[in-house]
Amino acid sequence: MVKNTTMKSIVAKNNFGFYRVAAATPKLNIADIKFNTKQIIKYITEAENCNCTALTLPELSLTGYTCADLFHSDLLINKAYEALQEIAQQTAQFKVISIVGAPIKIKQKLFNCAVIIHAGEIKGIVPKINLPNYREFYEKRWFDSGADIYEKINFPIQKNDVLVSPYQIFSIDNNFKFGIEICEDMWSVIPPSSQLTLNGATMIFNPSASNELVAKDEYRKNLISQQSGRCICGYVYASSGVHESTTDVVYGGRSLIAANGAIITKNHRFNQHGSIIFADIDCQRLLNSRNSESSFGISCSNNLSIHEFENIIFNQNRINMLNLKEYADKLEFCYIPEKPFVPNDEDKRNQNCREIFNIQTSGLAKRINHTKAKKLIVGISGGLDSTLALLVCVETMKLLYRNVNDIVAITMPGFGTTDRTYNNAVNLCKKLGVEMREINIKEACLQHFSDIDHDVNIHDITYENVQARERTKILMNLANKEQGILIGTGDLSEIALGWSTYNGDHMSMYAVNCSIPKTLIRYLIEWVAELENVDIQNILHDIIDTPVSPELLPNNADADINQKTEDIIGPYELHDFFLYHFVKYGAEPKKLYFLAQHVFAGKYTNDRIVWTLKKFIWRFFSQQFKRSCIPDGPKVGTISLSPRGDWRMPSDCSYNLWINEVEEIERQLD
């Protein structure tokens, strides 16, 4: 296993925007406030022991949601009031923020409320706005809507009065600000969480009491997932459990935590013993997403809310800030995969592959129709990228009802070409039925070495780039000769790292792979392979298994590949991981290193991770000049490095800020 000592020293003063949140559904006796209070304190204690920043419990968790006309009882309401103070006093030394559901009476009106308790005080009370009053629900029989309430009430346990209002945002720091909506509020046409997040909240907590019906759970999960995605926020939901009244309906006790459109974790419903779930939310990542990949800022500018929002500020010294030094081995990283561009679920992955292939072929079809190209020219090497480009060309011709003979595939053996890649290239072209041509570039390259007075025995960058440019020259000129267009094969990972020859394989007339990373290309080819006959399947599987190489250096004596890309620049899965989090969320090098250590624990050493990270930073910045003039090509995912759309950066930008951070990590490793 990878040691975490270095990681702990790096994160000792930095939680990288992570906060631990929880949702709990305790056991409950209806109207038995003494019993319910003990259960609530039990879960608050567990959350505190787990270094949790904030915990939500279900709607009306002190009394039970199904008290019905007992809510008219002053005894019940007064005892709930006393229980809130007891919870505050018994958890006074805790740092966790607790959100407890309770009925609160103000001026003879009763409100269904969420009570925020922290460090021995009640910090605020948020009333429910939208009261369900249809079918099995009839809350208006007991409660008033809190939409217009703005009152301060007194609790004997504290000096300051407590505000009761739905328009409150509770702030720990710039990253973690939360708001509250209660059950039906989320199901309304314009949920309060929309306004809360537009006014700064990054987290939404929802104490709920949602009963179970056939198919309702799936709809509820989708609703929460979509709202967390629409608001680009974390969403923590806890609903009443099986100990509520079953007179007419059953409550399943669903708890779940979502972030930016994805369900991170959920409990098992119908639990007889109560449950609690935790998740570590990266609020820094949420804020970056709001800035970089959505119209969230525009929505904030256009926000027509008529309400002023109160900002309740917590003392950070009394808050459970996630201690990454102590909890480095215990973070809930289930939603940070090794391959962020590749879905873990096979069905979802296949669906994505089909969608990507459709985008690639549709983009190419449009370019063919526009240019009236008679031929498609593609260089085929027997490697991953050119294979995918060829498969896209074949499918595009089928889409346009054109003969695959209009594809001219050129294999151009050079000094490093192996029998394995050469044979795979030739055999694949034959099986697909495209026109195949072979042009050996060795003599032309030797002539060029002579022309520029380069020693053929010096295998430097000139030696390599002469071959890459010779191939591109052939392909470009053939495209002119055949009245066709040259199809680019380079992928997103290579574009990010500048792993191409400027004005060599860097250039084409339309680049079909330009926003597909290396880690995804293998899956795309595999997906296509499953649709083909056995002969083509076997060739494609062998291509997938072949080490990635530009094959520009002479082979070993045993004719094995002498130039393996990942030995030179590091594993592509690490580079793709860094690329995803750096471009999509603006993650700093220390955070990239920290995340990679968790995700790739036991797979790569600390030294290997930081070495690859340094290589990534250096190449990403220094090779921008290549990205500034890359060909057109279709965007297929949320990350693209096109200078015309997604990524604009000066070619001569300094990388010192980022490299200095990596070197700081290196010093701690020594």
C-alpha positions as CSV (number, residue, x, y, z in Angstrom):
1,M,0.0,0.0,0.0
2,V,1.1,3.6,-0.6
3,K,2.2,5.3,2.6
4,N,0.2,8.3,3.7
5,T,2.7,10.0,5.9
6,T,3.7,12.5,3.2
7,M,0.0,13.1,2.3
8,K,-0.8,13.9,5.9
9,S,1.9,16.5,6.1
10,I,0.7,18.1,2.9
11,V,-2.9,18.4,3.9
12,A,-2.3,19.2,7.6
13,K,-3.5,22.8,7.1
14,N,-5.7,22.3,4.0
15,N,-8.9,20.4,3.7
16,F,-9.0,21.1,-0.1
17,G,-12.6,22.1,0.2
18,F,-13.9,18.8,1.6
19,Y,-16.5,18.6,4.3
20,R,-18.1,15.6,5.9
21,V,-21.9,15.7,6.0
22,A,-24.5,13.2,7.2
23,A,-28.1,12.2,7.1
24,A,-29.7,10.0,9.8
25,T,-33.1,8.4,10.4
26,P,-33.4,7.4,14.0
27,K,-35.8,5.0,15.7
28,L,-38.9,6.8,16.8
29,N,-41.9,6.6,19.0
30,I,-44.8,8.8,17.9
31,A,-45.2,11.7,20.3
32,D,-42.7,10.2,22.7
33,I,-40.3,13.2,22.9
34,K,-38.1,11.8,25.6
35,F,-37.4,8.7,23.7
36,N,-36.9,10.6,20.4
37,T,-34.5,13.0,22.1
38,K,-32.3,10.2,23.2
39,Q,-32.2,8.7,19.7
40,I,-31.4,12.1,18.2
41,I,-28.6,12.7,20.6
42,K,-27.2,9.2,19.8
43,Y,-26.9,10.1,16.1
44,I,-25.5,13.6,16.8
45,T,-22.9,11.9,18.9
46,E,-22.0,9.5,16.2
47,A,-21.7,12.3,13.7
48,E,-19.5,14.2,16.1
49,N,-17.2,11.2,16.6
50,C,-16.9,10.9,12.8
51,N,-15.7,14.5,12.4
52,C,-18.9,15.5,10.6
53,T,-19.5,19.1,9.8
54,A,-23.3,19.0,9.6
55,L,-26.0,16.4,10.2
56,T,-29.6,16.5,9.2
57,L,-32.4,14.4,10.8
58,P,-35.9,13.9,9.3
59,E,-38.8,16.3,9.3
60,L,-40.5,16.7,12.7
61,S,-38.0,14.1,14.1
62,L,-38.6,15.3,17.7
63,T,-42.3,14.5,17.7
64,G,-42.8,12.2,14.7
65,Y,-44.3,13.4,11.5
66,T,-47.6,11.5,11.9
67,C,-48.8,13.0,15.2
68,A,-51.9,14.3,13.3
69,D,-54.3,16.3,15.5
70,L,-51.9,15.9,18.5
71,F,-50.1,18.8,16.9
72,H,-53.0,20.9,18.4
73,S,-51.7,19.8,21.9
74,D,-49.8,22.5,23.7
75,L,-48.2,19.8,25.9
76,L,-46.6,18.2,22.8
77,I,-45.4,21.6,21.4
78,N,-44.0,22.8,24.8
79,K,-42.2,19.5,25.4
80,A,-40.6,19.7,21.9
81,Y,-39.5,23.2,22.8
82,E,-37.8,22.0,26.0
83,A,-36.3,19.0,24.1
84,L,-34.6,21.3,21.7
85,Q,-32.9,23.1,24.6
86,E,-31.9,19.8,26.1
87,I,-30.3,18.6,22.8
88,A,-28.4,22.0,22.6
89,Q,-27.1,21.6,26.2
90,Q,-26.1,17.9,25.9
91,T,-24.2,18.6,22.7
92,A,-22.7,21.9,23.8
93,Q,-19.2,20.6,23.6
94,F,-19.7,19.2,20.1
95,K,-18.5,20.8,16.9
96,V,-21.1,19.2,14.6
97,I,-24.0,21.3,13.4
98,S,-27.3,19.4,13.9
99,I,-30.5,20.0,12.0
100,V,-33.5,18.8,13.9
101,G,-37.2,18.8,12.8
102,A,-39.6,20.2,15.3
103,P,-43.0,22.1,15.5
104,I,-42.5,25.8,16.5
105,K,-45.4,28.0,17.6
106,I,-45.3,31.8,16.9
107,K,-48.2,34.1,17.7
108,Q,-50.7,31.2,17.9
109,K,-49.5,29.8,14.5
110,L,-47.7,26.5,14.3
111,F,-44.9,26.0,11.8
112,N,-43.1,22.8,10.6
113,C,-39.5,23.8,11.2
114,A,-35.9,22.7,10.9
115,V,-33.9,23.8,14.0
116,I,-30.2,24.4,13.6
117,I,-28.3,23.6,16.8
118,H,-24.6,24.1,17.4
119,A,-22.2,24.4,20.3
120,G,-25.0,24.7,22.9
121,E,-27.0,27.2,21.0
122,I,-29.9,27.3,18.5
123,K,-28.5,29.2,15.6
124,G,-31.6,29.6,13.5
125,I,-35.0,28.1,12.7
126,V,-36.2,27.5,9.1
127,P,-40.0,27.0,8.6
128,K,-41.4,24.9,5.8
129,I,-42.9,27.0,2.9
130,N,-44.9,24.6,0.8
131,L,-47.4,22.5,2.8
132,P,-48.8,19.4,1.0
133,N,-52.5,19.3,1.1
134,Y,-53.5,16.6,-1.3
135,R,-54.4,12.9,-1.2
136,E,-52.8,11.4,1.9
137,F,-51.3,14.8,3.0
138,Y,-53.2,17.5,4.9
139,E,-50.5,19.5,6.7
140,K,-52.5,22.7,6.4
141,R,-54.8,21.2,9.1
142,W,-52.1,21.9,11.6
143,F,-49.4,24.1,10.2
144,D,-49.0,27.5,8.5
145,S,-46.7,28.2,5.6
146,G,-43.5,29.9,6.7
147,A,-43.2,31.8,3.4
148,D,-43.7,35.2,5.0
149,I,-42.5,34.7,8.5
150,Y,-39.7,36.7,9.9
151,E,-39.7,36.6,13.7
152,K,-37.2,36.3,16.5
153,I,-38.0,34.1,19.5
154,N,-36.2,33.6,22.8
155,F,-34.7,30.5,24.3
156,P,-33.7,30.6,28.0
157,I,-30.5,28.7,27.3
158,Q,-29.0,31.6,25.3
159,K,-28.6,35.4,25.3
160,N,-29.6,36.2,21.7
161,D,-33.0,35.7,20.2
162,V,-33.3,33.2,17.4
163,L,-34.5,34.2,13.9
164,V,-37.3,32.2,12.4
165,S,-37.3,32.7,8.6
166,P,-36.9,30.5,5.5
167,Y,-34.5,33.1,4.0
168,Q,-31.4,32.2,5.9
169,I,-28.0,31.0,4.8
170,F,-25.6,29.5,7.3
171,S,-21.9,30.1,6.6
172,I,-18.8,28.4,7.9
173,D,-16.5,29.8,5.3
174,N,-16.5,30.7,1.6
175,N,-16.7,27.1,0.5
176,F,-19.4,25.7,2.9
177,K,-22.6,27.7,3.1
178,F,-25.8,25.9,3.6
179,G,-29.5,26.5,3.3
180,I,-32.5,24.4,4.2
181,E,-35.7,23.3,2.5
182,I,-38.2,20.9,4.0
183,C,-39.7,17.9,2.2
184,E,-42.5,19.3,-0.1
185,D,-40.4,22.4,-0.7
186,M,-38.2,20.3,-3.0
187,W,-41.2,19.0,-5.0
188,S,-42.5,22.5,-5.7
189,V,-42.3,24.2,-9.1
190,I,-39.5,26.6,-7.9
191,P,-37.8,24.9,-4.9
192,P,-36.4,27.2,-2.2
193,S,-33.0,25.6,-2.8
194,S,-32.8,27.4,-6.2
195,Q,-32.9,30.8,-4.5
196,L,-30.7,29.6,-1.6
197,T,-28.0,28.5,-4.0
198,L,-28.2,31.6,-6.1
199,N,-27.6,33.5,-2.9
200,G,-24.5,31.6,-2.1
201,A,-25.4,28.3,-0.6
202,T,-23.2,25.4,-1.7
203,M,-25.0,22.8,0.4
204,I,-28.8,22.1,0.9
205,F,-30.1,20.0,3.8
206,N,-33.6,18.6,3.5
207,P,-35.3,17.1,6.6
208,S,-38.2,15.2,5.0
209,A,-41.1,12.8,5.7
210,S,-41.7,11.2,2.3
211,N,-43.8,8.1,2.4
212,E,-43.3,5.1,0.1
213,L,-45.3,4.2,-3.0
214,V,-44.4,2.0,-5.9
215,A,-41.8,3.7,-8.1
216,K,-41.7,6.8,-5.9
217,D,-38.2,6.2,-4.6
218,E,-36.7,6.2,-8.1
219,Y,-38.5,9.5,-8.9
220,R,-37.4,11.0,-5.6
221,K,-33.8,10.1,-6.2
222,N,-34.0,11.6,-9.7
223,L,-35.6,14.8,-8.3
224,I,-32.8,15.2,-5.7
225,S,-30.1,14.3,-8.2
226,Q,-31.4,16.8,-10.8
227,Q,-31.8,19.6,-8.3
228,S,-28.3,19.1,-7.0
229,G,-27.1,19.3,-10.6
230,R,-29.2,22.3,-11.5
231,C,-28.0,24.2,-8.5
232,I,-24.5,22.8,-8.6
233,C,-24.6,22.0,-4.9
234,G,-24.4,19.2,-2.4
235,Y,-27.8,17.9,-1.3
236,V,-28.3,16.0,2.0
237,Y,-31.7,14.4,2.4
238,A,-33.1,12.4,5.4
239,S,-36.6,11.1,5.5
240,S,-38.9,9.6,8.3
241,G,-38.6,5.9,8.9
242,V,-40.7,2.8,9.5
243,H,-41.6,3.8,13.0
244,E,-43.9,6.5,11.9
245,S,-47.6,5.6,11.9
246,T,-48.7,3.0,9.4
247,T,-52.4,3.8,9.7
248,D,-52.6,4.7,6.0
249,V,-49.1,4.9,4.6
250,V,-45.6,3.5,5.2
251,Y,-42.4,5.6,5.5
252,G,-39.2,3.9,4.4
253,G,-36.6,6.2,5.9
254,R,-34.7,7.0,2.7
255,S,-31.5,9.0,3.3
256,L,-29.2,10.0,0.5
257,I,-26.5,12.5,-0.4
258,A,-26.0,14.0,-3.8
259,A,-23.6,16.4,-5.4
260,N,-23.8,18.2,-8.8
261,G,-26.2,15.7,-10.3
262,A,-24.8,12.5,-8.9
263,I,-26.1,10.4,-6.0
264,I,-23.0,9.8,-3.9
265,T,-24.4,7.5,-1.2
266,K,-27.7,6.2,0.0
267,N,-29.0,4.0,2.8
268,H,-31.2,0.9,2.7
269,R,-34.8,1.7,3.3
270,F,-37.2,0.0,5.7
271,N,-34.5,-0.3,8.4
272,Q,-36.0,-1.3,11.7
273,H,-33.0,0.0,13.7
274,G,-32.3,3.4,12.3
275,S,-29.5,4.4,10.0
276,I,-26.9,7.1,9.3
277,I,-24.9,7.8,6.1
278,F,-21.8,10.0,5.5
279,A,-20.2,11.6,2.5
280,D,-17.3,13.9,2.0
281,I,-18.4,16.8,-0.3
282,D,-15.8,18.8,-2.3
283,C,-17.4,22.3,-2.0
284,Q,-14.4,23.9,-3.6
285,R,-15.1,21.7,-6.7
286,L,-18.7,22.8,-6.7
287,L,-17.8,26.5,-6.7
288,N,-15.3,25.9,-9.5
289,S,-18.0,24.2,-11.5
290,R,-20.3,27.1,-11.0
291,N,-17.6,29.4,-12.4
292,S,-16.2,27.4,-15.2
293,E,-18.9,25.2,-16.8
294,S,-22.4,26.7,-16.3
295,S,-24.5,29.8,-16.6
296,F,-24.8,29.9,-12.8
297,G,-23.2,33.3,-12.6
298,I,-25.7,34.7,-15.2
299,S,-28.5,33.2,-13.1
300,C,-27.2,35.0,-10.1
301,S,-27.1,38.3,-12.0
302,N,-30.7,37.7,-13.2
303,N,-32.0,36.6,-9.8
304,L,-35.3,38.3,-9.3
305,S,-35.7,37.2,-5.7
306,I,-37.6,39.8,-3.6
307,H,-36.3,38.3,-0.3
308,E,-33.3,39.5,1.6
309,F,-31.3,36.6,2.9
310,E,-29.8,36.6,6.4
311,N,-26.3,35.3,6.7
312,I,-25.7,33.4,9.9
313,I,-22.0,33.0,10.5
314,F,-20.4,30.2,12.5
315,N,-17.2,30.4,14.5
316,Q,-14.8,28.2,12.5
317,N,-12.9,27.2,15.6
318,R,-16.0,25.5,16.9
319,I,-16.8,23.7,13.7
320,N,-15.7,20.2,12.6
321,M,-13.6,21.0,9.6
322,L,-12.7,17.8,8.0
323,N,-9.2,16.9,9.3
324,L,-7.5,15.3,6.3
325,K,-4.4,14.7,8.3
326,E,-6.3,12.5,10.7
327,Y,-8.8,11.1,8.2
328,A,-6.6,10.7,5.2
329,D,-7.4,6.9,5.1
330,K,-11.1,7.3,5.8
331,L,-12.5,9.7,3.2
332,E,-15.6,8.6,1.3
333,F,-14.2,8.7,-2.2
334,C,-16.7,6.4,-3.9
335,Y,-17.6,9.1,-6.5
336,I,-14.0,9.9,-7.6
337,P,-13.1,7.1,-10.0
338,E,-9.7,6.1,-11.4
339,K,-10.9,6.8,-14.9
340,P,-13.2,9.9,-14.6
341,F,-13.8,9.9,-18.4
342,V,-15.1,6.3,-18.3
343,P,-18.3,5.4,-16.5
344,N,-18.0,2.4,-14.1
345,D,-21.3,1.0,-15.0
346,E,-21.1,-1.2,-18.2
347,D,-24.5,-0.2,-19.5
348,K,-23.8,3.5,-19.0
349,R,-20.3,3.0,-20.6
350,N,-21.8,1.3,-23.7
351,Q,-24.5,4.0,-23.9
352,N,-21.7,6.7,-23.8
353,C,-19.7,4.9,-26.4
354,R,-22.7,4.8,-28.7
355,E,-23.3,8.5,-28.2
356,I,-19.6,9.4,-28.7
357,F,-19.5,7.4,-31.9
358,N,-22.7,9.1,-33.2
359,I,-21.2,12.5,-32.5
360,Q,-17.9,11.6,-34.2
361,T,-19.6,10.2,-37.3
362,S,-22.2,13.0,-37.5
363,G,-19.4,15.6,-37.2
364,L,-17.4,14.0,-40.0
365,A,-20.4,13.5,-42.2
366,K,-21.2,17.2,-42.0
367,R,-17.6,18.1,-43.0
368,I,-17.6,15.6,-45.9
369,N,-20.9,17.1,-47.2
370,H,-19.6,20.6,-46.8
371,T,-16.2,20.1,-48.5
372,K,-17.7,17.7,-51.1
373,A,-14.8,15.4,-50.4
374,K,-14.4,12.5,-52.7
375,K,-12.1,10.6,-50.5
376,L,-11.2,10.3,-46.8
377,I,-7.4,9.9,-46.2
378,V,-6.3,8.4,-42.9
379,G,-2.9,7.3,-41.8
380,I,-3.1,3.8,-40.1
381,S,-0.4,2.6,-37.8
382,G,-2.0,-0.3,-36.0
383,G,-2.2,1.9,-32.8
384,L,-5.3,2.9,-30.8
385,D,-5.9,6.4,-32.2
386,S,-5.6,5.6,-35.9
387,T,-7.7,2.5,-35.4
388,L,-10.6,4.5,-33.9
389,A,-10.3,7.2,-36.6
390,L,-10.5,4.5,-39.3
391,L,-13.6,2.9,-37.6
392,V,-15.2,6.3,-37.5
393,C,-14.5,6.8,-41.2
394,V,-16.1,3.4,-42.0
395,E,-19.2,4.1,-40.0
396,T,-19.5,7.6,-41.5
397,M,-19.4,6.2,-45.0
398,K,-22.2,3.8,-44.1
399,L,-24.1,6.7,-42.6
400,L,-23.8,8.6,-45.9
401,Y,-24.6,5.5,-48.0
402,R,-21.2,5.7,-49.6
403,N,-18.7,2.9,-50.4
404,V,-16.0,2.3,-47.9
405,N,-13.6,2.2,-50.9
406,D,-13.8,6.0,-50.7
407,I,-11.6,5.6,-47.6
408,V,-7.9,5.5,-48.4
409,A,-5.9,4.1,-45.5
410,I,-2.2,4.7,-45.7
411,T,0.3,2.6,-43.7
412,M,3.8,4.2,-43.7
413,P,6.4,1.9,-42.2
414,G,9.4,3.7,-40.7
415,F,12.5,2.9,-38.6
416,G,10.5,1.8,-35.5
417,T,7.5,0.0,-37.1
418,T,7.0,-3.5,-35.6
419,D,5.5,-6.5,-37.3
420,R,2.7,-6.6,-34.8
421,T,1.4,-3.1,-35.5
422,Y,2.1,-3.3,-39.2
423,N,0.2,-6.6,-39.6
424,N,-2.7,-5.3,-37.5
425,A,-3.0,-2.2,-39.6
426,V,-2.9,-4.2,-42.9
427,N,-5.3,-6.9,-41.8
428,L,-7.8,-4.5,-40.3
429,C,-7.9,-2.5,-43.5
430,K,-8.5,-5.7,-45.5
431,K,-11.2,-6.9,-43.3
432,L,-13.0,-3.6,-43.3
433,G,-12.9,-3.4,-47.1
434,V,-11.2,0.0,-47.3
435,E,-8.6,0.9,-49.9
436,M,-5.2,0.2,-48.5
437,R,-1.9,1.7,-49.7
438,E,1.6,1.3,-48.3
439,I,4.3,4.0,-48.6
440,N,7.6,3.2,-46.9
441,I,9.1,6.5,-45.5
442,K,12.6,5.3,-44.8
443,E,14.3,6.4,-48.0
444,A,12.6,9.8,-47.9
445,C,13.7,10.3,-44.3
446,L,17.2,9.3,-45.1
447,Q,17.3,11.8,-47.9
448,H,16.0,14.5,-45.6
449,F,18.6,13.7,-43.0
450,S,21.2,14.2,-45.7
451,D,19.6,17.4,-46.8
452,I,19.7,18.9,-43.3
453,D,23.0,17.3,-42.5
454,H,21.7,15.2,-39.6
455,D,23.6,12.1,-38.5
456,V,21.2,9.1,-39.0
457,N,22.7,7.5,-35.9
458,I,21.7,10.3,-33.6
459,H,18.2,9.3,-32.5
460,D,17.1,12.7,-31.1
461,I,13.9,14.7,-31.5
462,T,15.0,15.7,-35.1
463,Y,15.3,12.0,-36.0
464,E,11.8,11.4,-34.7
465,N,10.1,14.5,-36.1
466,V,11.4,14.1,-39.6
467,Q,9.4,10.8,-39.7
468,A,6.3,12.3,-38.3
469,R,6.4,15.3,-40.7
470,E,7.2,13.1,-43.7
471,R,4.1,11.0,-43.0
472,T,1.9,14.1,-42.7
473,K,3.4,15.6,-45.9
474,I,2.4,12.4,-47.7
475,L,-1.1,12.4,-46.2
476,M,-1.7,16.0,-47.0
477,N,-0.5,15.8,-50.5
478,L,-2.6,12.6,-51.1
479,A,-5.6,14.4,-49.8
480,N,-5.1,17.1,-52.4
481,K,-4.5,14.6,-55.1
482,E,-7.6,12.6,-54.3
483,Q,-9.8,15.6,-53.7
484,G,-10.3,14.4,-50.2
485,I,-9.7,15.5,-46.6
486,L,-7.1,14.2,-44.2
487,I,-8.6,12.8,-41.0
488,G,-6.7,13.6,-37.8
489,T,-6.1,10.8,-35.3
490,G,-4.7,12.6,-32.2
491,D,-6.6,12.2,-29.0
492,L,-7.3,14.6,-26.1
493,S,-4.6,13.1,-23.9
494,E,-2.0,13.8,-26.5
495,I,-3.3,17.3,-27.1
496,A,-3.1,18.0,-23.4
497,L,0.5,16.9,-23.2
498,G,1.5,18.2,-26.6
499,W,2.6,14.6,-27.4
500,S,2.6,15.2,-31.2
501,T,5.0,16.7,-33.7
502,Y,4.2,20.3,-34.5
503,N,3.0,20.5,-38.1
504,G,3.4,16.7,-38.2
505,D,0.7,14.4,-36.8
506,H,-0.4,17.6,-34.9
507,M,-2.1,18.7,-38.1
508,S,-5.0,17.4,-40.3
509,M,-8.1,18.7,-42.0
510,Y,-10.6,17.3,-39.5
511,A,-9.7,15.6,-36.2
512,V,-12.3,13.1,-35.1
513,N,-10.6,12.0,-31.8
514,C,-9.7,15.5,-30.5
515,S,-11.8,15.4,-27.3
516,I,-11.5,11.7,-26.5
517,P,-8.9,10.8,-23.9
518,K,-6.6,7.8,-24.2
519,T,-8.3,6.0,-21.3
520,L,-11.6,6.1,-23.1
521,I,-10.4,5.2,-26.6
522,R,-9.7,1.6,-25.6
523,Y,-13.4,1.2,-24.4
524,L,-14.7,2.8,-27.6
525,I,-12.7,0.3,-29.8
526,E,-13.8,-2.5,-27.6
527,W,-17.5,-1.4,-27.9
528,V,-17.1,-1.4,-31.7
529,A,-15.4,-4.8,-31.6
530,E,-18.4,-6.4,-30.0
531,L,-20.5,-5.3,-33.0
532,E,-18.1,-6.8,-35.5
533,N,-17.3,-10.3,-36.8
534,V,-14.8,-12.6,-35.0
535,D,-11.9,-11.8,-37.4
536,I,-12.2,-8.0,-36.8
537,Q,-12.8,-8.6,-33.1
538,N,-9.5,-10.4,-32.8
539,I,-7.5,-7.7,-34.6
540,L,-9.1,-5.0,-32.5
541,H,-8.5,-6.8,-29.2
542,D,-4.8,-7.2,-30.1
543,I,-4.6,-3.5,-31.0
544,I,-6.1,-2.7,-27.6
545,D,-3.5,-4.9,-25.9
546,T,-0.5,-3.3,-27.8
547,P,1.6,-0.9,-25.7
548,V,1.1,2.7,-26.8
549,S,4.1,3.9,-28.9
550,P,4.9,6.4,-31.6
551,E,7.3,3.8,-33.1
552,L,9.8,6.4,-34.2
553,L,13.0,4.8,-32.8
554,P,14.6,1.6,-34.2
555,N,13.4,-1.6,-32.6
556,N,15.3,-3.9,-30.2
557,A,17.2,-6.9,-31.5
558,D,14.1,-9.0,-30.7
559,A,11.9,-6.6,-32.8
560,D,10.0,-5.6,-29.7
561,I,8.7,-2.0,-29.3
562,N,11.7,0.1,-28.2
563,Q,9.7,3.3,-27.4
564,K,6.8,2.9,-25.0
565,T,5.0,6.2,-24.4
566,E,4.0,5.6,-20.8
567,D,7.6,4.8,-19.9
568,I,8.6,8.2,-21.1
569,I,5.8,10.5,-19.9
570,G,4.0,8.4,-17.2
571,P,0.7,6.4,-17.2
572,Y,-2.1,7.8,-19.3
573,E,-4.6,7.0,-16.6
574,L,-2.7,9.4,-14.2
575,H,-2.5,12.1,-16.9
576,D,-6.2,11.8,-17.7
577,F,-7.0,11.9,-14.0
578,F,-5.0,15.1,-13.6
579,L,-6.4,16.6,-16.8
580,Y,-10.0,16.0,-15.7
581,H,-9.7,17.6,-12.3
582,F,-7.3,20.4,-13.4
583,V,-9.4,21.6,-16.3
584,K,-12.9,20.8,-15.1
585,Y,-12.5,21.9,-11.4
586,G,-9.3,24.0,-11.4
587,A,-7.7,21.7,-8.8
588,E,-4.3,22.8,-7.6
589,P,-1.3,20.4,-7.8
590,K,-1.4,19.5,-4.0
591,K,-5.0,18.6,-4.4
592,L,-4.3,16.6,-7.6
593,Y,-1.6,14.7,-5.7
594,F,-3.9,14.1,-2.7
595,L,-6.7,12.8,-4.8
596,A,-4.5,10.6,-6.9
597,Q,-2.9,9.0,-3.7
598,H,-6.4,8.0,-2.6
599,V,-7.7,6.8,-5.9
600,F,-4.6,5.0,-7.0
601,A,-3.5,3.7,-3.5
602,G,-1.4,0.6,-3.9
603,K,-1.2,0.9,-7.7
604,Y,1.4,3.7,-8.0
605,T,4.0,4.9,-5.5
606,N,4.1,8.4,-4.2
607,D,7.2,9.0,-6.3
608,R,5.5,7.8,-9.4
609,I,2.5,10.0,-8.9
610,V,4.4,13.2,-8.2
611,W,6.8,12.5,-11.1
612,T,3.9,12.1,-13.5
613,L,2.1,15.2,-12.0
614,K,5.2,17.3,-12.6
615,K,5.5,16.0,-16.2
616,F,1.8,16.8,-16.7
617,I,2.1,20.4,-15.4
618,W,5.2,21.1,-17.4
619,R,3.9,19.7,-20.7
620,F,0.4,21.1,-20.3
621,F,1.7,24.6,-20.0
622,S,4.7,24.4,-22.3
623,Q,2.8,22.8,-25.2
624,Q,-0.1,25.3,-25.4
625,F,1.3,26.7,-28.6
626,K,0.3,23.4,-30.3
627,R,-3.2,23.7,-29.0
628,S,-3.5,27.3,-30.2
629,C,-3.7,26.0,-33.8
630,I,-5.2,22.6,-33.8
631,P,-7.7,21.5,-36.5
632,D,-11.5,21.5,-36.2
633,G,-13.0,18.5,-34.5
634,P,-16.1,17.5,-32.5
635,K,-16.5,17.9,-28.8
636,V,-17.9,14.8,-27.3
637,G,-17.6,15.4,-23.5
638,T,-17.5,18.2,-21.0
639,I,-13.7,18.7,-21.5
640,S,-12.2,19.9,-24.7
641,L,-9.0,21.9,-25.3
642,S,-10.1,23.6,-28.5
643,P,-8.7,27.2,-28.6
644,R,-12.0,28.3,-30.3
645,G,-14.2,27.0,-27.5
646,D,-13.3,25.5,-24.2
647,W,-9.7,26.4,-23.4
648,R,-7.9,29.7,-24.0
649,M,-4.5,30.2,-22.5
650,P,-1.4,32.2,-23.6
651,S,1.2,30.0,-25.3
652,D,3.9,31.8,-23.2
653,C,2.1,31.6,-19.8
654,S,4.4,30.8,-16.9
655,Y,3.9,27.6,-15.0
656,N,6.0,28.5,-12.0
657,L,3.0,28.7,-9.5
658,W,2.0,25.1,-10.3
659,I,5.5,23.7,-10.6
660,N,6.5,25.2,-7.3
661,E,3.7,23.4,-5.6
662,V,4.8,20.1,-7.2
663,E,8.4,20.7,-6.1
664,E,7.2,21.4,-2.6
665,I,5.6,17.9,-2.6
666,E,8.9,16.5,-4.0
667,R,10.9,18.0,-1.1
668,Q,8.5,16.4,1.4
669,L,9.0,13.0,-0.3
670,D,12.8,13.2,-0.1
